[in-house]
């Protein structure tokens, strides 16, 4: 729920670039505090930290673009639902992992759900394609840094240290990109949004922290499936808060994606 909420808060801002900048500042600030107390990651982890930070900045830029162009109730489920589908396909086609029948069913259900989200208000015209492309690209970036972090954490020697430096590194880059786009005028845009933007950043960090805590106390497959309930919360926010049309269709399509993810995770044997 918290993940969908901070995304909804950001989408609701008129100046979304400023909102994403404030979220990154919050991430960098928390990272700067954490690196002072966290153990230093093993040298083997630094290439993974650098790659993940770059991928997460690309994710932020694509998500920003998706929110600038499309409805929240369509963009958020598309971005979140694409990620586990891409991870499953990459694991099978490039990493040589097998895809059991149950997981194949999950992939098929996710694909149908994503198609339903994209087609909820009819066949997209040329004007809608850039928004959908940005949302799909966001999902690919989520899948990419998920795969990178999965390997990086294992060689880091310190999950806490890995996360701390990742927060700091990726949090510093986006504000620099925003400054390059806007220059000094960015500062005047940040001031009126500072409270809401920084709150969104803290909520995003809290959401991630809850996932990490849950993963250390419960079944990983169940938790991975449950965290994707954010897809349905996102569709609900789009329909109820932003009053987006065809909300009921997007909620139903998002629920289908969630069912497919649950099948994919719970039959993964992890």
C-alpha positions, 0 to 999 in steps of 0.5 A: 500500500505504501509503495502505491501511495508514494507513487500516487503522491508523486503523480498528483504533483503538478511539477513531477520533475521537482517531486522526483527530485525531492524523493531522490534528495530524501533517499540520498539524505537517508543513505548519507546517514546510513553509510556512517553506521553500516559496514562497508560492502565488499569490493566485489559489490561495488560494480553491482552498486554502480550498475544498480544505481544507474538502472534506478536512475533510468527507472526514475526517468522513465517512470517520470515520463510515464506519469507525465504522459498517462493516467496513474491507474494505467501506468502504475500497474503496467510498470509494476506488472511488467517487472516479474514477467521480464524477470521470469522470461530473462531467467528462462531464456538467458540464464537457462533456468527451467520454467515449470508448468505452474510458472508458465501459467503465471506468465500467461496470466500476467501477459493477459492482465497487462494486455487488459490494462493497456487495452482497458479504454480501447486500442491505444492510438499513436498518442498513447503509445509513448506513455505505454512505452515509458511504463513498459520501459519502467518495468524492464528497469525494475526487473534489471536492477532486481536481477543486479541487486540479487547478485550484488547483495550476495557478494556484498558481505553486508546487506545493510551496507549495500542498501546504504551506499545504493541509496546514497549513490542513486539519490545523488544522481537524479537531482544533478539531472534535474539541475541540468534540465532546469538550472537555478529555477529548479530551486524555486520549484522545489520550495512549495513541494518540499513537504509533500515531496520529502514525505513521499521519499520517506514513505518510499524508504519505509515501504522498502524497509518493510519489504526487507524486514518481511523477507528476513522473517517470512517466506520469500515467495509469499512476500514477493507475491504480496508486495505486488498487491501495490498493483491493485492499490495503484488501480484503486488510487487512480479510480478513487483519488484521481477519478480516472475513467474506466477505473473498474476495468483497470482494477479488474485487469490489475487484479488479473496481473496480481493473480498471475504474479502470485502464481508465478512466485508461489510456484517458483520453489523459493 
